[in-house]
Amino acid sequence: MKKRIVVIGIFVLLIVLVTVSAALSADQGTAVKARCSIQGSWVSSFTGPWDTALIMQETIIPLDPAGKKLAYTMHLVNPDATFGFPFEPFSETDYVSDMVGEAVKKGKNSYEFSLIGYGVKEVEANRGEIIYIWTVTGTMTCVDGENKTDLVNLAVYFGSQDADSDGYPDEGEEPFFCTEAGPLAVGKRVPQMPACVPSPMEE
């Protein structure tokens, strides 16, 4: 009788241990998914209608402990400064500034964001002339912690639409150019990359 009780006790203990182990594994899986945060450094690419993909370097930094509001900076590595418009004033643009903005968490792994940047014409012995102001708004989705996708909307304004020179289009101004939600950019988190192995110097 005692042996049967011991066997039953061991059997019950095994069931409890298996149940607890499964629960812990599920919790760990949930925790991994919950850690799919957008903050960090990214390199994104967008093919679009061009032969060469546009490459973007992005830095996303939390502004609160919960990571629900984030600072967002984007550097375009190989932009078309004329924004693809082969006429003045766009054709006079020499370079595109970095874009700055913020992102706000809206879903489990999705964030809405807004960025602003400028197309500038170089002026000798003077400050550059703002040819256009452009904004990028949209949604970022953290796929698995190492990859993200962006669905964006673009708006472009003439520099003259900022009459008070505060860096923003004046109230009531409509963009010269606007796209609906699209195109889809794909980003990869910048990993810890191994150092290269130096080649022997030739004598």
N, CA, C and O of each residue as an XYZ file, in Angstrom:
812
protein
N       0.832     -1.200      0.000
C       0.000      0.000      0.000
C       0.871      1.257      0.000
O       0.631      2.210     -0.741
N       1.909      1.219      0.875
C       2.803      2.385      0.959
C       3.545      2.580     -0.358
O       3.746      3.709     -0.804
N       3.959      1.450     -0.988
C       4.686      1.533     -2.252
C       3.802      2.170     -3.316
O       4.267      2.984     -4.114
N       2.499      1.789     -3.325
C       1.579      2.359     -4.302
C       1.431      3.855     -4.091
O       1.361      4.612     -5.059
N       1.382      4.294     -2.831
C       1.246      5.724     -2.521
C       2.473      6.486     -2.990
O       2.370      7.587     -3.531
N       3.666      5.867     -2.769
C       4.910      6.509     -3.202
C       4.935      6.654     -4.714
O       5.298      7.707     -5.237
N       4.540      5.568     -5.432
C       4.524      5.604     -6.900
C       3.565      6.683     -7.401
O       3.890      7.448     -8.309
N       2.390      6.731     -6.800
C       1.404      7.748     -7.192
C       1.954      9.145     -6.931
O       1.783     10.056     -7.741
N       2.632      9.300     -5.758
C       3.202     10.603     -5.419
C       4.250     11.042     -6.425
O       4.283     12.202     -6.837
N       5.117     10.092     -6.824
C       6.158     10.401     -7.816
C       5.521     10.768     -9.147
O       5.956     11.708     -9.813
N       4.476     10.014     -9.538
C       3.776     10.277    -10.796
C       3.166     11.677    -10.798
O       3.272     12.406    -11.784
N       2.525     12.044     -9.686
C       1.923     13.379     -9.568
C       3.003     14.459     -9.622
O       2.820     15.503    -10.247
N       4.138     14.191     -8.954
C       5.244     15.158     -8.946
C       5.774     15.376    -10.366
O       6.064     16.504    -10.766
N       5.898     14.265    -11.129
C       6.369     14.377    -12.509
C       5.414     15.216    -13.346
O       5.844     16.053    -14.139
N       4.125     14.991    -13.166
C       3.123     15.774    -13.908
C       3.252     17.259    -13.577
O       3.200     18.111    -14.463
N       3.419     17.554    -12.295
C       3.569     18.957    -11.867
C       4.805     19.577    -12.486
O       4.756     20.708    -12.970
N       5.937     18.836    -12.478
C       7.185     19.361    -13.030
C       7.063     19.613    -14.521
O       7.531     20.639    -15.016
N       6.437     18.687    -15.248
C       6.248     18.857    -16.698
C       5.365     20.063    -16.985
O       5.634     20.844    -17.898
N       4.303     20.202    -16.190
C       3.377     21.332    -16.374
C       4.079     22.658    -16.132
O       3.926     23.601    -16.909
N       4.856     22.730    -15.042
C       5.590     23.958    -14.707
C       6.614     24.273    -15.790
O       6.758     25.424    -16.201
N       7.339     23.227    -16.260
C       8.343     23.428    -17.302
C       7.708     23.972    -18.576
O       8.247     24.882    -19.205
N       6.556     23.409    -18.955
C       5.860     23.880    -20.158
C       5.411     25.320    -19.996
O       5.510     26.124    -20.923
N       4.914     25.639    -18.800
C       4.460     27.008    -18.546
C       5.617     27.988    -18.633
O       5.482     29.075    -19.195
N       6.774     27.590    -18.063
C       7.944     28.467    -18.104
C       8.418     28.660    -19.540
O       8.790     29.767    -19.930
N       8.406     27.585    -20.328
C       8.815     27.688    -21.729
C       7.896     28.619    -22.486
O       8.355     29.420    -23.299
N       6.598     28.523    -22.228
C       5.636     29.404    -22.888
C       5.870     30.847    -22.488
O       5.813     31.748    -23.325
N       6.139     31.068    -21.185
C       6.405     32.428    -20.705
C       7.652     32.989    -21.358
O       7.689     34.161    -21.732
N       8.690     32.143    -21.497
C       9.924     32.601    -22.122
C       9.696     32.961    -23.578
O      10.240     33.945    -24.077
N       8.869     32.139    -24.272
C       8.546     32.443    -25.663
C       7.804     33.755    -25.775
O       8.063     34.554    -26.674
N       6.866     33.974    -24.841
C       6.120     35.233    -24.837
C       7.046     36.389    -24.553
O       6.915     37.458    -25.150
N       8.008     36.178    -23.618
C       8.945     37.248    -23.276
C       9.799     37.619    -24.464
O      10.080     38.796    -24.691
N      10.228     36.588    -25.249
C      11.043     36.866    -26.430
C      10.258     37.726    -27.415
O      10.785     38.693    -27.965
N       8.977     37.361    -27.634
C       8.143     38.139    -28.544
C       7.939     39.546    -28.011
O       7.929     40.514    -28.772
N       7.773     39.655    -26.669
C       7.538     40.964    -26.068
C       8.763     41.856    -26.199
O       8.646     43.081    -26.166
N       9.959     41.238    -26.349
C      11.169     42.027    -26.455
C      11.420     42.522    -27.877
O      12.487     43.066    -28.161
N      10.460     42.341    -28.765
C      10.613     42.793    -30.142
C      10.480     44.316    -30.168
O       9.476     44.863    -30.626
N      11.521     44.984    -29.663
C      11.509     46.443    -29.557
C      12.164     47.068    -30.781
O      13.091     46.504    -31.361
N      11.672     48.229    -31.160
C      12.179     48.919    -32.338
C      13.424     49.745    -32.023
O      14.117     50.181    -32.943
N      13.719     49.966    -30.757
C      14.855     50.824    -30.410
C      16.177     50.184    -30.818
O      16.322     48.961    -30.797
N      17.139     51.030    -31.192
C      18.436     50.532    -31.612
C      18.905     51.184    -32.902
O      18.410     52.241    -33.292
N      19.865     50.541    -33.561
C      20.430     51.040    -34.815
C      20.063     50.084    -35.949
O      20.163     48.864    -35.820
N      19.636     50.678    -37.058
C      19.134     49.892    -38.177
C      19.739     50.370    -39.494
O      20.145     51.526    -39.620
N      19.793     49.474    -40.466
C      20.061     49.840    -41.858
C      18.871     49.327    -42.661
O      18.583     48.130    -42.674
N      18.183     50.251    -43.332
C      17.008     49.895    -44.126
C      17.264     50.161    -45.596
O      18.128     50.961    -45.953
N      16.512     49.490    -46.439
C      16.652     49.681    -47.879
C      15.278     49.744    -48.526
O      14.319     49.125    -48.065
N      15.213     50.512    -49.614
C      13.983     50.637    -50.379
C      14.355     50.654    -51.855
O      15.121     51.509    -52.302
N      13.813     49.712    -52.603
C      14.178     49.614    -54.015
C      13.429     50.632    -54.858
O      14.040     51.343    -55.656
N      12.111     50.712    -54.694
C      11.340     51.705    -55.435
C      11.491     51.542    -56.944
O      11.733     50.437    -57.429
N      11.349     52.639    -57.686
C      11.425     52.560    -59.154
C      12.842     52.714    -59.705
O      13.021     52.785    -60.921
N      13.854     52.768    -58.830
C      15.209     53.025    -59.289
C      15.986     51.733    -59.502
O      15.598     50.667    -59.023
N      17.091     51.851    -60.230
C      17.971     50.698    -60.432
C      18.765     50.382    -59.166
O      19.105     49.228    -58.906
N      19.058     51.424    -58.384
C      19.849     51.266    -57.160
C      18.962     51.492    -55.938
O      18.202     52.459    -55.891
N      19.055     50.614    -54.962
C      18.242     50.748    -53.747
C      18.689     51.959    -52.932
O      19.878     52.272    -52.875
N      17.731     52.636    -52.304
C      18.036     53.705    -51.362
C      18.382     53.061    -50.023
O      17.605     52.264    -49.499
N      19.544     53.403    -49.469
C      19.993     52.864    -48.178
C      19.837     53.938    -47.113
O      20.211     55.092    -47.321
N      19.281     53.548    -45.969
C      19.025     54.484    -44.878
C      19.623     53.958    -43.576
O      19.436     52.791    -43.233
N      20.340     54.814    -42.852
C      20.837     54.486    -41.516
C      19.894     55.131    -40.506
O      19.608     56.325    -40.591
N      19.412     54.337    -39.550
C      18.419     54.831    -38.610
C      18.847     54.568    -37.169
O      19.385     53.510    -36.844
N      18.597     55.552    -36.319
C      18.848     55.402    -34.884
C      17.561     55.722    -34.153
O      16.976     56.787    -34.350
N      17.117     54.797    -33.304
C      15.851     54.946    -32.590
C      16.120     54.774    -31.099
O      16.573     53.718    -30.659
N      15.836     55.831    -30.322
C      16.203     55.870    -28.902
C      14.950     56.123    -28.059
O      14.204     57.057    -28.354
N      14.696     55.319    -27.018
C      13.510     55.539    -26.172
C      13.591     56.849    -25.401
O      14.658     57.244    -24.931
N      12.454     57.513    -25.280
C      12.368     58.771    -24.531
C      11.669     58.587    -23.189
O      11.583     59.531    -22.404
N      11.174     57.395    -22.917
C      10.552     57.100    -21.631
C      10.898     55.662    -21.240
O      11.240     54.857    -22.105
N      10.812     55.327    -19.938
C      11.220     53.987    -19.480
C      10.458     52.849    -20.159
O      11.008     51.764    -20.346
N       9.213     53.084    -20.524
C       8.399     52.029    -21.126
C       8.675     51.850    -22.610
O       8.212     50.882    -23.212
N       9.432     52.783    -23.213
C       9.739     52.686    -24.628
C       8.546     52.934    -25.529
O       8.497     52.437    -26.654
N       7.573     53.711    -25.032
C       6.385     53.997    -25.842
C       6.554     55.239    -26.712
O       5.797     55.443    -27.661
N       7.542     56.065    -26.391
C       7.843     57.243    -27.193
C       9.339     57.248    -27.468
O      10.146     57.080    -26.554
N       9.709     57.444    -28.740
C      11.108     57.290    -29.121
C      11.565     58.410    -30.043
O      10.799     58.898    -30.874
N      12.829     58.813    -29.886
C      13.463     59.745    -30.822
C      13.931     58.936    -32.027
O      14.418     57.815    -31.884
N      13.779     59.517    -33.212
C      14.041     58.775    -34.446
C      14.850     59.656    -35.390
O      14.405     60.744    -35.757
N      16.034     59.195    -35.785
C      16.894     59.920    -36.729
C      17.192     59.028    -37.920
O      17.505     57.847    -37.766
N      17.091     59.612    -39.124
C      17.354     58.858    -40.343
C      18.375     59.593    -41.203
O      18.234     60.787    -41.467
N      19.403     58.871    -41.638
C      20.400     59.414    -42.564
C      20.289     58.664    -43.884
O      20.416     57.440    -43.925
N      20.050     59.409    -44.964
C      19.973     58.809    -46.293
C      21.385     58.704    -46.850
O      22.062     59.715    -47.037
N      21.824     57.484    -47.112
C      23.207     57.265    -47.534
C      23.429     57.717    -48.972
O      24.440     58.352    -49.272
N      22.502     57.400    -49.856
C      22.677     57.696    -51.283
C      21.415     58.314    -51.899
O      20.836     57.750    -52.827
N      20.993     59.469    -51.381
C      19.742     60.066    -51.862
C      19.905     60.751    -53.220
O      21.015     61.074    -53.642
N      18.781     60.960    -53.884
C      18.734     61.823    -55.056
C      18.327     63.205    -54.541
O      17.162     63.430    -54.212
N      19.284     64.123    -54.474
C      19.022     65.439    -53.885
C      17.940     66.208    -54.640
O      17.287     67.075    -54.060
N      17.741     65.906    -55.926
C      16.718     66.623    -56.706
C      15.329     66.039    -56.481
O      14.339     66.535    -57.017
N      15.271     64.981    -55.682
C      14.018     64.300    -55.365
C      13.335     63.734    -56.616
O      12.133     63.469    -56.617
N      14.123     63.557    -57.670
C      13.585     62.976    -58.889
C      12.857     63.955    -59.790
O      12.326     63.568    -60.831
N      12.828     65.244    -59.390
C      12.155     66.249    -60.215
C      13.201     66.981    -61.051
O      14.013     67.713    -60.484
N      13.218     66.813    -62.383
C      14.262     67.413    -63.232
C      13.957     68.843    -63.659
O      14.197     69.220    -64.806
N      13.431     69.633    -62.735
C      13.105     71.014    -63.068
C      13.326     71.887    -61.836
O      13.422     71.380    -60.719
N      13.407     73.196    -62.045
C      13.642     74.113    -60.919
C      12.392     74.187    -60.044
O      11.274     74.030    -60.536
N      12.584     74.427    -58.739
C      13.866     74.619    -58.059
C      14.544     73.307    -57.637
O      15.684     73.327    -57.173
N      13.853     72.169    -57.795
C      14.387     70.898    -57.307
C      15.719     70.544    -57.965
O      16.608     70.002    -57.309
N      15.860     70.843    -59.244
C      17.089     70.492    -59.962
C      18.296     71.263    -59.444
O      19.431     70.920    -59.776
N      18.072     72.305    -58.631
C      19.166     73.095    -58.084
C      19.648     72.578    -56.727
O      20.609     73.105    -56.166
N      18.986     71.556    -56.204
C      19.318     71.036    -54.881
C      20.656     70.315    -54.885
O      20.917     69.485    -55.756
N      21.505     70.629    -53.912
C      22.830     70.014    -53.822
C      22.897     68.837    -52.862
O      23.620     67.874    -53.116
N      22.154     68.901    -51.764
C      22.192     67.790    -50.810
C      20.914     67.735    -49.988
O      20.137     68.688    -49.933
N      20.726     66.589    -49.354
C      19.555     66.359    -48.504
C      20.030     66.209    -47.059
O      20.990     65.489    -46.785
N      19.358     66.887    -46.150
C      19.728     66.798    -44.734
C      19.288     65.462    -44.144
O      18.500     64.731    -44.744
N      19.815     65.156    -42.950
C      19.278     64.031    -42.187
C      17.837     64.356    -41.805
O      17.438     65.521    -41.798
N      17.067     63.329    -41.490
C      15.690     63.526    -41.051
C      15.602     63.242    -39.552
O      16.261     62.335    -39.043
N      14.782     64.026    -38.852
C      14.594     63.825    -37.417
C      13.103     63.773    -37.108
O      12.282     64.343    -37.826
N      12.774     63.081    -36.029
C      11.373     63.001    -35.635
C      11.202     62.104    -34.431
O      12.150     61.844    -33.689
N       9.989     61.639    -34.246
C       9.671     60.772    -33.118
C       8.754     59.646    -33.563
O       8.077     59.740    -34.587
N       8.745     58.575    -32.772
C       7.857     57.439    -33.001
C       7.087     57.167    -31.710
O       7.599     57.375    -30.609
N       5.857     56.700    -31.865
C       5.005     56.392    -30.717
C       4.462     54.976    -30.880
O       3.953     54.615    -31.941
N       4.573     54.182    -29.828
C       4.091     52.802    -29.879
C       2.576     52.778    -29.952
O       1.899     53.411    -29.142
N       2.037     52.041    -30.932
C       0.593     51.974    -31.118
C       0.047     50.559    -30.956
O      -1.116     50.379    -30.595
N       0.875     49.561    -31.218
C       0.453     48.173    -31.078
C       1.536     47.393    -30.376
O       2.516     47.973    -29.911
N       1.373     46.052    -30.287
C       2.351     45.231    -29.585
C       3.747     45.434    -30.148
O       4.707     45.576    -29.390
N       3.869     45.450    -31.468
C       5.175     45.613    -32.115
C       5.125     46.651    -33.232
O       5.955     46.613    -34.141
N       4.171     47.572    -33.181
C       4.043     48.583    -34.232
C       4.152     49.987    -33.647
O       3.755     50.242    -32.510
N       4.701     50.889    -34.458
C       4.976     52.256    -34.024
C       4.612     53.222    -35.150
O       4.958     52.989    -36.308
N       3.926     54.287    -34.815
C       3.667     55.352    -35.775
C       4.767     56.400    -35.634
O       5.204     56.693    -34.521
N       5.216     56.967    -36.754
C       6.323     57.917    -36.684
C       6.119     59.077    -37.644
O       5.302     59.014    -38.563
N       6.879     60.133    -37.407
C       6.856     61.316    -38.264
C       8.263     61.898    -38.298
O       8.876     62.121    -37.254
N       8.775     62.146    -39.516
C      10.119     62.687    -39.717
C      10.056     63.909    -40.620
O       9.138     64.055    -41.426
N      11.054     64.792    -40.472
C      11.135     65.966    -41.337
C      12.583     66.174    -41.778
O      13.516     65.954    -41.005
N      12.756     66.599    -43.024
C      14.090     66.844    -43.564
C      14.037     67.924    -44.633
O      12.968     68.455    -44.936
N      15.203     68.252    -45.209
C      15.303     69.404    -46.114
C      16.212     69.118    -47.298
O      17.206     68.400    -47.182
N      15.852     69.694    -48.437
C      16.717     69.704    -49.604
C      17.358     71.072    -49.681
O      16.659     72.084    -49.616
N      18.683     71.128    -49.820
C      19.410     72.394    -49.683
C      20.278     72.678    -50.910
O      20.924     71.786    -51.462
N      20.271     73.927    -51.311
C      21.170     74.409    -52.375
C      22.315     75.164    -51.715
O      22.089     76.050    -50.891
N      23.543     74.812    -52.079
C      24.700     75.494    -51.514
C      24.812     76.909    -52.092
O      24.653     77.122    -53.293
N      25.089     77.862    -51.208
C      25.256     79.259    -51.610
C      26.639     79.712    -51.150
O      26.959     79.608    -49.966
N      27.453     80.207    -52.061
C      28.818     80.584    -51.733
C      28.838     81.704    -50.695
O      28.114     82.694    -50.809
N      29.685     81.524    -49.681
C      29.868     82.518    -48.603
C      28.546     82.884    -47.931
O      28.352     84.029    -47.523
N      27.649     81.924    -47.816
C      26.366     82.199    -47.170
C      25.742     80.876    -46.729
O      26.233     79.799    -47.066
N      24.665     80.977    -45.978
C      23.949     79.771    -45.573
C      23.257     79.157    -46.795
O      22.916     79.857    -47.748
N      23.064     77.869    -46.747
C      22.388     77.204    -47.851
C      20.930     77.633    -47.959
O      20.310     78.025    -46.970
N      20.403     77.555    -49.151
C      19.001     77.904    -49.393
C      18.149     76.636    -49.303
O      18.465     75.626    -49.932
N      17.063     76.692    -48.516
C      16.152     75.562    -48.404
C      15.302     75.501    -49.674
O      14.451     76.360    -49.902
N      15.540     74.488    -50.487
C      14.781     74.326    -51.723
C      13.446     73.652    -51.449
O      12.415     74.053    -51.987
N      13.473     72.632    -50.613
C      12.213     71.981    -50.263
C      12.275     71.416    -48.847
O      13.345     71.159    -48.294
N      11.098     71.237    -48.293
C      10.907     70.572    -46.995
C      10.142     69.289    -47.285
O       9.161     69.306    -48.028
N      10.582     68.181    -46.708
C       9.805     66.972    -46.923
C       9.582     66.227    -45.621
O      10.416     66.252    -44.716
N       8.449     65.570    -45.548
C       8.091     64.817    -44.356
C       7.828     63.363    -44.732
O       7.334     63.053    -45.816
N       8.175     62.490    -43.800
C       7.887     61.063    -43.948
C       7.091     60.651    -42.715
O       7.564     60.803    -41.589
N       5.903     60.139    -42.923
C       5.077     59.646    -41.828
C       4.675     58.214    -42.153
O       4.628     57.827    -43.320
N       4.389     57.438    -41.131
C       3.980     56.065    -41.414
C       4.014     55.174    -40.199
O       3.927     55.631    -39.060
N       4.143     53.890    -40.470
C       4.125     52.864    -39.415
C       5.321     51.941    -39.564
O       5.592     51.436    -40.653
N       6.031     51.722    -38.476
C       7.107     50.734    -38.420
C       6.591     49.513    -37.670
O       5.878     49.641    -36.675
N       6.953     48.336    -38.150
C       6.577     47.101    -37.475
C       7.822     46.274    -37.191
O       8.575     45.932    -38.104
N       8.031     45.959    -35.922
C       9.146     45.097    -35.531
C       8.732     43.654    -35.799
O       7.786     43.154    -35.190
N       9.436     42.986    -36.708
C       9.046     41.654    -37.145
C       9.468     40.590    -36.131
O       8.636     39.815    -35.658
N      10.760     40.555    -35.798
C      11.248     39.512    -34.894
C      12.409     39.980    -34.016
O      13.155     39.156    -33.487
N      12.563     41.268    -33.861
C      13.653     41.796    -33.044
C      14.891     42.139    -33.852
O      15.681     42.992    -33.447
N      15.066     41.485    -34.984
C      16.232     41.752    -35.828
C      15.835     42.346    -37.181
O      16.695     42.800    -37.935
N      14.550     42.345    -37.484
C      14.050     42.859    -38.759
C      12.822     43.726    -38.525
O      12.061     43.504    -37.583
N      12.635     44.722    -39.399
C      11.452     45.574    -39.323
C      11.006     45.948    -40.732
O      11.772     45.855    -41.691
N       9.756     46.370    -40.833
C       9.226     46.862    -42.095
C       8.599     48.232    -41.863
O       8.112     48.520    -40.770
N       8.612     49.076    -42.894
C       8.060     50.420    -42.802
C       7.045     50.637    -43.919
O       7.311     50.325    -45.080
N       5.891     51.169    -43.563
C       4.898     51.589    -44.537
C       4.799     53.101    -44.409
O       4.428     53.599    -43.346
N       5.124     53.856    -45.475
C       5.319     55.299    -45.321
C       4.477     56.129    -46.290
O       3.988     55.653    -47.314
N       4.338     57.397    -45.905
C       3.693     58.412    -46.724
C       4.683     59.561    -46.876
O       5.280     59.988    -45.887
N       4.871     60.069    -48.087
C       5.800     61.168    -48.346
C       5.051     62.428    -48.728
O       4.070     62.371    -49.469
N       5.506     63.563    -48.230
C       4.965     64.864    -48.618
C       6.128     65.820    -48.851
O       7.067     65.861    -48.056
N       6.071     66.594    -49.943
C       7.140     67.532    -50.292
C       6.551     68.937    -50.446
O       5.540     69.129    -51.121
N       7.202     69.913    -49.808
C       6.780     71.308    -49.867
C       7.912     72.163    -50.445
O       9.087     71.850    -50.252
N       7.568     73.221    -51.140
C       8.579     74.187    -51.577
C       9.131     74.911    -50.353
O       8.416     75.107    -49.370
N      10.399     75.306    -50.412
C      10.979     76.084    -49.328
C      10.227     77.386    -49.103
O      10.176     77.880    -47.976
N       9.646     77.947    -50.148
C       8.897     79.210    -50.047
C       7.604     79.049    -49.254
O       6.977     80.043    -48.888
N       7.199     77.807    -48.985
C       5.983     77.574    -48.196
C       6.257     77.676    -46.699
O       5.379     77.402    -45.881
N       7.470     78.067    -46.347
C       7.853     78.344    -44.959
C       8.220     79.818    -44.868
O       9.396     80.162    -44.750
N       7.213     80.692    -44.923
C       7.452     82.135    -44.965
C       8.086     82.667    -43.688
O       8.854     83.627    -43.742
N       7.782     82.064    -42.535
C       8.345     82.563    -41.271
C       9.677     81.898    -40.928
O      10.247     82.171    -39.872
N      10.175     81.039    -41.800
C      11.491     80.400    -41.646
C      11.677     79.686    -40.306
O      12.742     79.768    -39.695
N      10.631     78.983    -39.854
C      10.776     78.208    -38.618
C      11.109     76.745    -38.899
O      11.201     75.934    -37.978
N      11.288     76.414    -40.180
C      11.669     75.059    -40.538
C      10.502     74.140    -40.844
O      10.703     72.978    -41.197
N       9.270     74.656    -40.711
C       8.078     73.866    -40.985
C       7.220     74.550    -42.042
O       7.215     75.779    -42.123
N       6.494     73.785    -42.854
C       5.551     74.423    -43.774
C       4.544     75.247    -42.981
O       4.096     74.822    -41.916
N       4.190     76.407    -43.487
C       3.238     77.262    -42.780
C       1.872     76.590    -42.681
O       1.515     75.745    -43.502
N       1.122     76.985    -41.662
C      -0.209     76.414    -41.443
C      -1.099     76.645    -42.669
O      -1.159     77.748    -43.212
N      -1.769     75.606    -43.078
C      -2.673     75.714    -44.224
C      -2.029     75.423    -45.565
O      -2.725     75.304    -46.573
N      -0.694     75.304    -45.593
C      -0.006     75.016    -46.856
C      -0.202     73.547    -47.248
O      -0.131     72.650    -46.407
N      -0.446     73.326    -48.527
C      -0.609     71.976    -49.043
C       0.688     71.529    -49.707
O       1.366     72.351    -50.323
N       1.053     70.263    -49.605
C       2.294     69.796    -50.222
C       2.231     69.862    -51.748
O       1.177     69.661    -52.352
N       3.385     70.149    -52.357
C       3.500     70.129    -53.808
C       3.340     68.711    -54.331
O       2.805     68.480    -55.415
N       3.825     67.755    -53.516
C       3.791     66.348    -53.902
C       3.430     65.521    -52.684
O       3.929     65.769    -51.586
N       2.545     64.519    -52.880
C       2.120     63.684    -51.753
C       1.837     62.275    -52.255
O       1.258     62.098    -53.327
N       2.245     61.269    -51.478
C       1.946     59.876    -51.816
C       1.047     59.273    -50.747
O       1.078     59.684    -49.587
N       0.259     58.310    -51.146
C      -0.522     57.546    -50.185
C       0.407     56.564    -49.471
O       1.583     56.436    -49.813
N      -0.149     55.870    -48.466
C       0.673     54.923    -47.692
C       1.318     53.887    -48.605
O       0.616     53.211    -49.357
N       2.591     53.756    -48.554
C       3.422     52.900    -49.407
C       4.785     53.517    -49.236
O       4.838     54.297    -48.285
N       5.786     53.380    -49.849
C       6.272     52.078    -50.273
C       6.748     51.305    -49.051
O       6.823     51.870    -47.960
N       7.059     50.076    -49.206
C       7.485     49.233    -48.088
C       9.008     49.153    -48.037
O       9.639     48.617    -48.948
N       9.596     49.693    -46.960
C      11.038     49.591    -46.753
C      11.311     48.453    -45.773
O      10.496     48.175    -44.894
N      12.451     47.805    -45.926
C      12.813     46.671    -45.073
C      14.098     47.014    -44.324
O      15.086     47.423    -44.934
N      14.080     46.845    -42.992
C      15.241     47.194    -42.174
C      15.800     45.999    -41.422
O      15.070     45.079    -41.055
N      17.113     46.029    -41.197
C      17.789     45.004    -40.401
C      18.574     45.690    -39.288
O      19.263     46.684    -39.517
N      18.459     45.145    -38.083
C      19.196     45.698    -36.950
C      20.696     45.521    -37.179
O      21.134     44.487    -37.683
N      21.481     46.535    -36.806
C      22.936     46.448    -36.954
C      23.471     45.498    -35.887
O      23.324     45.773    -34.696
N      24.090     44.386    -36.286
C      24.576     43.393    -35.313
C      25.977     43.718    -34.821
O      26.618     44.649    -35.307
N      26.443     42.940    -33.855
C      27.845     42.999    -33.470
C      28.627     42.248    -34.536
O      28.564     41.020    -34.602
N      29.353     42.962    -35.357
C      30.045     42.343    -36.487
C      31.473     41.959    -36.115
O      32.142     42.695    -35.390
N      31.943     40.816    -36.603
C      33.306     40.380    -36.261
C      34.334     41.281    -36.935
O      34.109     41.802    -38.027
N      35.450     41.448    -36.267
C      36.533     42.249    -36.849
C      37.154     41.483    -38.030
O      37.166     40.253    -38.057
N      37.661     42.241    -38.991
C      38.303     41.602    -40.128
C      39.683     41.061    -39.712
O      40.255     41.475    -38.703
N      40.187     40.139    -40.509
C      41.525     39.603    -40.274
C      42.486     40.322    -41.214
O      42.364     40.193    -42.432
N      43.442     41.080    -40.668
C      44.357     41.844    -41.548
C      45.155     40.927    -42.452
O      45.619     39.863    -42.043
N      45.304     41.367    -43.689
C      46.126     40.616    -44.654
C      47.602     40.922    -44.403
O      47.953     42.041    -44.028
N      48.454     39.937    -44.608
C      49.909     40.190    -44.431
C      50.373     41.245    -45.416
O      49.974     41.235    -46.580
N      51.207     42.144    -44.955
C      51.765     43.185    -45.831
C      52.809     42.580    -46.758
O      53.696     41.839    -46.336
N      52.672     42.920    -48.034
C      53.652     42.432    -48.995
C      54.943     43.216    -48.869
O      54.926     44.433    -48.689
N      56.038     42.528    -48.962
C      57.334     43.206    -48.858
C      57.739     43.793    -50.201
O      58.802     44.403    -50.313
